[in-house]
Amino acid sequence: RALGPGAEPLLRALSSERPPAELGALLCNLSQAPEGRGALLEPSGRVVRRMLELVSWPESAELRRGVVGALRNCCFEHGE
């Protein structure tokens, strides 16, 4: 269940100029696990800012839906 280096390629694809549409579903699934939410909610906020940019991405409804689902799942993370 530990993400390890597996999250890095996904986060790198997220920061690309044209992220693939399938990335939305992967992010949504990743954000269902506490470890995944931890990777998306990293301290600098860089990943969340990028996901917020993609909420209005005109090129892919599939990507938008997945990103919105990931952001929703991240709302269930609480700090100790």
Secondary structure by P-SEA (a helix, b strand, c coil): ccccccaaaaaaaaaccccccaaaaaaaaaaccaaaaaaaacccaaaaaaaaaaccccccaaaaaaaaaaaaaaaacccc
